Each structure stands twice: as C-alpha cells, then as structure tokens.
Amino acid sequence: MTTGDTVLRYTLKERVVHWLAALTYIYLLLTGLAFFSPNLWWLAVILGGGPVSRFWHPVLGLAFLLTVAWMWMAWRRDMRLTETDRRWAKAIADYIRNEDENLPAVERFNSGQKQFFWVMFLGGWALLASGLVLWFTDGLPWSLRWLRYAAVLVHAIAFLFTVAGFIVHVYMGTAVVRGGFSSVIRGEVSRAWARTHHRLWLERIEREGTTPR
C-alpha cells in the first residue's frame, strides 16, 4: 500500500516476527557463547545464572525456529534467487560503497538479503537438529555416542555461519543502508528510498496497488 510520499514495506505482523526472531537469536547467541567458553560464563550469570540459561536456551531455540519458519511461509516467493540477483551480486562492491546508482534494479529483497535469509533458515534447522541431540544426549545409547560429537560439530559450524550473517545483516541495515533500520520499526519507507533500493518492487506495488505479501 502506498500513501503520499511513503510506501508500506513491512506489515505490523512482519515487524513483530522480525523482532521476535532478532531478540530470541541474540539470547541464543549470548547463552551459546557462555556455554562455549568458561571465559564467557559471565554472560550466563548476567542472564539469570547457569541453570536458568540452560533451561531457556533450547526453549528459545524452538521459538527462534518458529519465527524463521513463519518468515519462510510469508516470504518464500520473495526469497527465490533470480538472474537479477546474480547480476546484483556481481555489483556488490558498488553496494558496499553506497553507489546504488550503479546497481541493477531489484525486487522487494536484494541478493544479500536473500542469502542472509537462507543462511538463517538452513542454519536454524541445523541448530535445531544438532541441538535436540545435545538436549537429550543422556538418553542416547552408548553405541550412538558418535552422534553427540557430530552434533557438537554441526552446532558449532551452524552457529558460526549464522552469527557471521547476523553481524553483517545488522551492520548493513544500520550503518550502510540508511533507512533500512527504521523500516523494520515504522514499517514505511519513502518512495525515493524504495525507488533507489528496490525499484522493481516499488513499480510492482504501484502497478498492482498491493501491500507487501
């Protein structure tokens, strides 16, 4: 939906789910670091203590995956990689330098946003699968003890990929693309911003008169 000089980029439901995903992931990140190294155990202490952190870490892990699953249901069509995305990815240096006039026009999400989504989606499922093994590791028979070691490895690798994507996502949305952060708070962006960063999306919603899917 467009109104005057602004365009609705994210619905209220999308913004709520986005922030739930962000907050649950931050908690998982902090408690996970506490469990990973004794030098970071103080993170668990300030989050309520070891037993509290150990209880809520897997619970909020499930909550995080639910938000990611909702995003997939809502955005799966928007997150398909296209030929336009491949051209955009080749011009990533212009994006980093904020030379958006040199970038090809894109739809609602650019290639970087789509790649971040798939990192978090696939990484979230890897974290869930390995986390369930670690959660109920005491119930594993001795013959399957190798599964615990595999789960530790998968959990660590998925964590590293998702945290790297998370850091880049936050940096790009706050420090590089001005207006990106406010759009997930207010939901609206200016037509000029939409035309600069997501021109194909703006042209489509103006043509169809639709709200974000």
N, C-alpha and C positions, 0 to 999 in steps of 0.2 A: 504494500500500500504506500502511495506517495501522497504527501501533503505539503503544498507550498514548496519551500526550498529544501525539505527534508524527505528522507526515504526510510521506511521501516526495514532495518536489516535483520534484526533478531526479535522474535516474538518474546513475550514475557516467559513463556514456558521454556524456550530455548535458553534464555539467560539464566533462569533458575537452575536448570540442569547443568549448564556450563559451570556455574559457581559451585554447585554441589560436587561436580567432578574435580574442580580445582582444589577445593578445601579438603576433600577426602584424600586426594593424591598427596597433598602437602603433609597431611598427618601420616600417611603411609611412608612417605619419604623420610620424615624425621624419625619415626619409630624404627624404620628399617635400618637407618644409619646407626641408631643406638644399639640394635641387635648385632650389627655387623662388626663393630669395633668397641672394645672396652673403653677406649679413649673418648668415645662419643656417648657413653652411657648416661651422661648428664642430660642428654635430650629426653630420655625416658623419665628421668627424675622430674624435670620441669613439666612433663606432660601427665603427671599423676603417679609416677612410680613404675617399677618394673612389672608387677602383676597387672596393673591397670592397662599399661601399654600392650602387654602380651595378649590381654583379653580383647581389646578393641582393634588391634592391628588386623587380624583376619576378618573381623566383623565389618570394619570399614573397607576392607579389601573387596568384600562382596558388594558393598554399597557402591564403590567406585566402578566395578564392572557393570552394575545395573545402569549407571549413568552413561557409560560408554555404549552399552547395548541399545539404550534409548536413542543416542545420537546416531547410531548406525541405522536404526529403523527410520529416523527422521531425515537423515542426510545421505543415505546410501546412493541415491541417484546423483546428488551433487558431488559426491566424492569419487566418481569414476574418472580415471585418468584418460585424457584425450590428446589428440595431436596438438591442440593449442597448449596444453600443459607441457608437452615436451619442448615446444618452441620457447615457452616461458622459462623453463628450467635452464635452457641454454643461455638465457639472458640474465641469469641470477645475479651476476656482478652488477648490472645496472640497478637491480632491486636493492642490493646492499648499499650502493652509493646514493640511493634515493633519486635515481634518474628514471622516474617512472614513465616519462615520455618516450623512452626507448623500448619499453616493454610491450609485448603483444597484448591486445585486449583479452580479458579473461571473464569467466562467468562468476558465479557467486563466491567461489573459493579458488585461490590460485594454487599452483602446483605445490608450493611449500606447505600450505595449509593442509592440502590433501595428504601429502606424505606424512605430516605430523599426525594426522588423524589415524592413518593406518599403522603407524608405529605404536600409538597408544592403544588402538583396538587389538592388534595382534599381540602386542606386549602384555596387554591386560589379560588376555586369555592364557598366555604362557605363565604369567604370575599366578593366575588362579590355579591352573593345573599343578604347577610345582608347589604352590602354597598349600593346597589340600593335602599333598603328600607329607609336607613338613608339619601340618596341623595335626594330622592323625598318624604320625610316624611311629608312635608307640604300639599301634595296632598292627604294624606290618610284620609278617613272619620273617624269621632270620634269613630264609632263602631269598627274600626280596630286599635285603639291606642295601644292595647296589642302587635301588630305586631312590633311596634317601639321598645318596651322594649325587645322583643325576639331578634330583630336584633342587639341591643346593646350587649346582652349577647353572641350571636353567633359570632359577630365580635371580641369581646374581647378574647373568647376562641380560635378561629381560629388564631388570632394574636399571642397568647402565644405559641401555638403549632408550628407555622411557624418560629417565632423568635428563639425558642429553637433549632429547626432543623437547621436554618441558622447559628447560633453560632457554633454548633457542626460541621457542614459542613466546615465552614471556618477554624476552629481550626484543624480539621483532615487534611484538604488539604494543610495547610501551615506549621503547627508545627509538625505533626506526620508523615505523608507520604511525605517524601522528593521526589520532582519531580512531585508531583500531581499538584501543583500550576502552575509550568512552562508549564505543558502540555496544560493548557487552555489558554496559551499565545502564545506559539510557535506551538502547535498542535502535536508535535512529542515527543516521549519518546525513551529511549534506549531499545534495545532488552533485556538487562539484567533487566531493570526495569519492562518491560512487563512480562518477564518470572517469576519474583519474585512475582508480584502483581496480574497478570491476565494471568496465563499460558494457560488456555483453550482458551482464546480469541486469544493469540499470535499463538497458534498451528493451530487454525481455519483459521486465515487470511493468514498464511504461506501456509497452505494446499490449500486454495481456491484462494489465490492471490487477495483478495478483499480489498477494502478500507472500513473504518467504514460506517455502514449503517446509 
